[in-house]
Amino acid sequence: MKGTWIMNVETSAGSGSPTFVLEHLDATNLKGTYSGQLGDYDVRGTLKGNHIHLEFSISGEIIEYDGTVTGNEMKGKVKLGTMAEGTFTGKKKE
């Protein structure tokens, strides 16, 4: 899980390709950074089994990524606070 992940995001408000840099705090908790169209933000999250949850806040809006991780890939749903919803896929950068 630790490493740099390149995401492809498709939402009703548009698409983007943000980068997440993630690391483990312990067995289930993650921390890292988001860099993309929305800016640069600190991220927190969890990994329980193959289910991942990542979130960060922008001006009171909670940005959430919920999905599954399989090897060096992940996919799931993204919720951009009250602004938009959509899907994401991601690949770990080699």
Number of C-alpha atoms within 10 A of each C-alpha: 18 12 14 18 22 18 20 16 20 18 17 10 11 10 14 15 16 18 21 24 19 20 17 17 13 10 10 12 16 20 19 20 16 21 15 13 11 10 9 14 16 14 19 20 21 19 19 12 10 11 15 21 19 22 20 20 15 13 5 8 13 14 19 19 21 19 19 19 19 11 10 13 16 22 21 18 18 23 18 19 15 9 12 14 19 17 18 20 20 21 18 18 12 7
